[in-house]
Amino acid sequence: MGDNGDLKEAGNGSLDAAQTQPEIDFENHQLGTTVKLSDGTEGRIFSRGARNKDGHLTYTCHLCMVVNLPGERVMLTHIAGRKHQNRLSHPVIDADTFRKISAPKTNKIQMHIAPGEPVPPGMENEVKPVAELQATIDRFREGPMVGLEYVMELTSPSLREPSYHCVLCDKKGDPRTIIVHITSYIHRSKFLEKHYPTAINELAQWRGQKGCKDVIARVIQTVCEAIEDHHGRMTPNVHEVSDYNRNKTKYLQEVLFEKHFDERTGPKFVEVIDKKALQEQLLGPGEAPIVGERVVRDPSPPVVPAPIGQRKSKPARADRKSLDSISSIDSVQSISSSESKGNRPPGDNRIRPLAKT
């Protein structure tokens, strides 16, 4: 398709660094793919733009009308997404819509949109701003980063640096503390509880065992590593802080219904959980976990027998029922705030991510 070819050539001419072999391999595999258009021609799905300030080549997906995708990893994440795959399954694509984003003005906007800059009027649905946090995310290799699509980067001209809100865990922070949160046991657990309940339920029988917290944290990290190795990483969303505060419900709904890595649309990653190794670390060889059995402890102070002739009072069933009702209300509120139905992680202490071995 002529428009896309011109855009690609313009991108090639603006490169300020030689391509790496992974970039060349990626482009040889992806940039030549085409779709059939309604006017009888074929159009290239992807085109390449200039490098951004972090040195990543930027790409445009003309099928989804998404520009400024930085680097091969983000591109692969986009390609694996539900939106892209759904559009790719259409036998014929509307030619006018497909060519709309191929106009030269789009490439110009793509090359000048920077973190914190406003999107030009009329282009809100075509340009997704890149978060300032993205450079830190791209450099982070100490552990997996899942659930990045739940992170909101909130910008304002009056702020020295962006603030952040993880809507999955309802945690707020700055550029440093949000990285700690994203790589924490709590965030990873909540992500698995929401999107990979089968894997997280495999660990239910081990919770409560002595010394389980550190061991389970390592298993959860292993599962998250497998998810990242298979799918890649998502990207944070960027909003102006006052707009976000006014339209928070709208943006939360968008996050809820956008594409997520999920066991319903891909692998469950249960196979990466080594139950035998888990059992040996927690209990020793040959022993089984104690399930549904509670430790009976000596009461303190000791129980004093009731006086002879006096009837023992019956348990206050009405009170217990009332307490259960309060617990149910709390549970509903908890589910509403965390969007999770799994077991709660033991404690709130953050665990530093473990390097792969």
ZIKA-V162184 format. One record per residue. N is the residue number from 1. PHI is phi in whole degrees, 0 to 359 (* if undefined). PSI is psi as a letter, one per 40 degrees, with the letter a starting at -180 (NA if undefined). NEAR is the number of other ideal C-beta (glycine too) atoms within 12 Angstrom. Layout:
# ZIKA-V162184
N&PHI&PSI&NEAR ; N&PHI&PSI&NEAR
This chain:
# ZIKA-V162184
1&*&h&29 ; 2&298&d&15 ; 3&300&d&28 ; 4&294&d&38 ; 5&297&d&22 ; 6&298&d&20 ; 7&296&d&37 ; 8&295&d&31 ; 9&297&d&19 ; 10&298&d&25 ; 11&294&d&33 ; 12&297&d&22 ; 13&288&e&15 ; 14&260&e&21 ; 15&292&h&24 ; 16&249&e&16 ; 17&203&i&14 ; 18&294&i&12 ; 19&286&i&22 ; 20&277&i&17 ; 21&297&d&11 ; 22&300&d&18 ; 23&294&d&27 ; 24&295&d&16 ; 25&298&d&14 ; 26&298&d&27 ; 27&291&d&26 ; 28&298&d&14 ; 29&274&d&16 ; 30&251&d&29 ; 31&290&e&32 ; 32&271&e&20 ; 33&290&i&24 ; 34&229&i&22 ; 35&230&i&30 ; 36&275&h&21 ; 37&259&i&27 ; 38&293&e&18 ; 39&267&e&16 ; 40&91&e&11 ; 41&263&i&19 ; 42&243&i&22 ; 43&233&i&37 ; 44&288&h&33 ; 45&289&d&36 ; 46&240&i&41 ; 47&221&i&46 ; 48&248&i&43 ; 49&250&a&39 ; 50&278&i&32 ; 51&283&i&26 ; 52&275&a&32 ; 53&293&e&19 ; 54&267&e&24 ; 55&90&e&20 ; 56&272&h&33 ; 57&295&i&40 ; 58&255&i&41 ; 59&230&i&42 ; 60&240&h&43 ; 61&258&h&42 ; 62&285&d&43 ; 63&291&d&39 ; 64&259&e&32 ; 65&59&f&32 ; 66&240&h&36 ; 67&244&i&42 ; 68&64&f&45 ; 69&277&h&39 ; 70&271&h&38 ; 71&88&i&33 ; 72&292&d&32 ; 73&294&d&31 ; 74&295&d&35 ; 75&298&d&39 ; 76&296&d&27 ; 77&297&d&34 ; 78&296&d&38 ; 79&298&d&31 ; 80&282&e&27 ; 81&290&i&31 ; 82&297&d&23 ; 83&299&d&23 ; 84&294&d&28 ; 85&295&d&18 ; 86&296&d&14 ; 87&291&d&25 ; 88&294&d&24 ; 89&282&e&13 ; 90&290&h&19 ; 91&293&d&11 ; 92&223&h&18 ; 93&250&h&31 ; 94&300&h&20 ; 95&292&d&21 ; 96&296&d&16 ; 97&295&d&23 ; 98&297&d&34 ; 99&278&e&28 ; 100&303&d&23 ; 101&280&e&35 ; 102&274&e&35 ; 103&297&i&25 ; 104&303&d&20 ; 105&297&d&20 ; 106&294&d&35 ; 107&296&d&34 ; 108&296&d&21 ; 109&295&d&29 ; 110&303&d&42 ; 111&280&e&30 ; 112&246&e&23 ; 113&286&h&30 ; 114&235&i&25 ; 115&306&h&28 ; 116&94&e&25 ; 117&275&i&20 ; 118&288&i&21 ; 119&278&h&27 ; 120&302&i&18 ; 121&304&h&10 ; 122&89&e&12 ; 123&248&e&26 ; 124&300&d&18 ; 125&274&e&17 ; 126&252&e&29 ; 127&238&h&32 ; 128&258&h&36 ; 129&300&i&37 ; 130&271&h&35 ; 131&293&i&36 ; 132&299&d&32 ; 133&289&e&40 ; 134&300&d&38 ; 135&298&d&24 ; 136&294&d&29 ; 137&298&d&40 ; 138&295&d&27 ; 139&277&e&15 ; 140&284&h&23 ; 141&231&e&17 ; 142&282&e&19 ; 143&179&i&31 ; 144&287&i&38 ; 145&234&h&43 ; 146&251&i&46 ; 147&70&f&43 ; 148&294&d&45 ; 149&292&e&40 ; 150&273&e&40 ; 151&268&h&44 ; 152&257&h&39 ; 153&267&h&42 ; 154&252&h&36 ; 155&247&i&33 ; 156&195&i&20 ; 157&301&d&12 ; 158&276&e&13 ; 159&263&h&18 ; 160&292&d&12 ; 161&214&i&23 ; 162&294&i&35 ; 163&252&i&31 ; 164&223&i&39 ; 165&223&h&31 ; 166&272&h&41 ; 167&282&e&37 ; 168&290&d&36 ; 169&253&e&36 ; 170&55&f&25 ; 171&243&h&29 ; 172&244&i&20 ; 173&189&a&27 ; 174&254&a&22 ; 175&301&d&28 ; 176&270&d&16 ; 177&289&d&22 ; 178&290&d&36 ; 179&294&d&31 ; 180&301&d&27 ; 181&293&d&36 ; 182&301&d&42 ; 183&263&e&38 ; 184&275&i&36 ; 185&301&d&35 ; 186&297&d&32 ; 187&297&d&43 ; 188&297&d&46 ; 189&298&d&40 ; 190&294&d&39 ; 191&297&d&46 ; 192&293&d&47 ; 193&300&d&35 ; 194&278&d&32 ; 195&248&e&38 ; 196&225&f&39 ; 197&297&d&26 ; 198&297&d&24 ; 199&293&d&35 ; 200&292&d&35 ; 201&290&d&21 ; 202&296&d&30 ; 203&266&e&39 ; 204&300&d&23 ; 205&292&e&24 ; 206&265&e&35 ; 207&293&h&30 ; 208&98&e&21 ; 209&288&i&27 ; 210&299&h&17 ; 211&75&e&18 ; 212&285&d&28 ; 213&300&d&26 ; 214&295&d&23 ; 215&293&d&31 ; 216&295&d&35 ; 217&300&d&34 ; 218&292&d&33 ; 219&294&d&37 ; 220&299&d&47 ; 221&297&d&36 ; 222&297&d&33 ; 223&297&d&40 ; 224&295&d&42 ; 225&297&d&29 ; 226&295&d&28 ; 227&297&d&37 ; 228&293&d&34 ; 229&298&d&20 ; 230&278&d&25 ; 231&258&d&36 ; 232&91&a&29 ; 233&241&i&37 ; 234&278&a&37 ; 235&230&i&38 ; 236&292&i&40 ; 237&263&i&34 ; 238&240&h&37 ; 239&219&i&35 ; 240&286&h&27 ; 241&300&d&26 ; 242&291&d&15 ; 243&295&d&20 ; 244&297&d&28 ; 245&294&d&17 ; 246&286&d&12 ; 247&240&f&16 ; 248&300&d&21 ; 249&301&d&13 ; 250&299&d&16 ; 251&290&d&27 ; 252&294&d&25 ; 253&295&d&13 ; 254&298&d&21 ; 255&295&d&29 ; 256&299&d&18 ; 257&258&e&13 ; 258&280&i&22 ; 259&291&h&28 ; 260&226&i&31 ; 261&289&h&38 ; 262&207&i&29 ; 263&293&e&27 ; 264&286&e&15 ; 265&238&e&19 ; 266&189&a&22 ; 267&298&i&22 ; 268&268&e&25 ; 269&62&f&32 ; 270&290&d&23 ; 271&293&e&15 ; 272&279&e&30 ; 273&273&h&32 ; 274&272&g&18 ; 275&294&d&22 ; 276&295&d&15 ; 277&295&d&17 ; 278&296&d&30 ; 279&295&d&24 ; 280&292&d&17 ; 281&289&d&23 ; 282&268&d&29 ; 283&239&d&23 ; 284&101&i&15 ; 285&299&h&11 ; 286&83&e&8 ; 287&264&i&14 ; 288&252&i&18 ; 289&294&i&25 ; 290&275&h&18 ; 291&248&h&13 ; 292&72&e&8 ; 293&246&h&11 ; 294&254&i&8 ; 295&283&h&9 ; 296&267&h&6 ; 297&253&i&6 ; 298&295&h&8 ; 299&291&i&8 ; 300&219&h&6 ; 301&288&i&6 ; 302&296&i&7 ; 303&288&h&9 ; 304&261&h&8 ; 305&301&i&8 ; 306&290&i&10 ; 307&301&i&8 ; 308&298&h&7 ; 309&91&e&6 ; 310&257&h&8 ; 311&287&h&8 ; 312&288&h&12 ; 313&288&i&9 ; 314&280&i&9 ; 315&301&i&10 ; 316&280&g&10 ; 317&295&d&11 ; 318&297&d&11 ; 319&296&d&13 ; 320&295&d&13 ; 321&297&d&13 ; 322&296&d&13 ; 323&296&d&15 ; 324&298&d&14 ; 325&296&d&14 ; 326&297&d&14 ; 327&298&d&14 ; 328&296&d&14 ; 329&297&d&14 ; 330&299&d&15 ; 331&295&d&17 ; 332&298&d&14 ; 333&295&d&14 ; 334&294&d&21 ; 335&295&d&18 ; 336&297&d&14 ; 337&279&d&19 ; 338&259&e&28 ; 339&54&f&26 ; 340&220&i&30 ; 341&244&e&19 ; 342&274&a&28 ; 343&292&i&25 ; 344&285&i&23 ; 345&293&i&30 ; 346&288&h&24 ; 347&81&i&17 ; 348&247&e&17 ; 349&290&h&14 ; 350&280&i&24 ; 351&244&h&28 ; 352&296&i&17 ; 353&297&i&30 ; 354&261&h&22 ; 355&290&i&14 ; 356&295&i&16 ; 357&254&NA&8
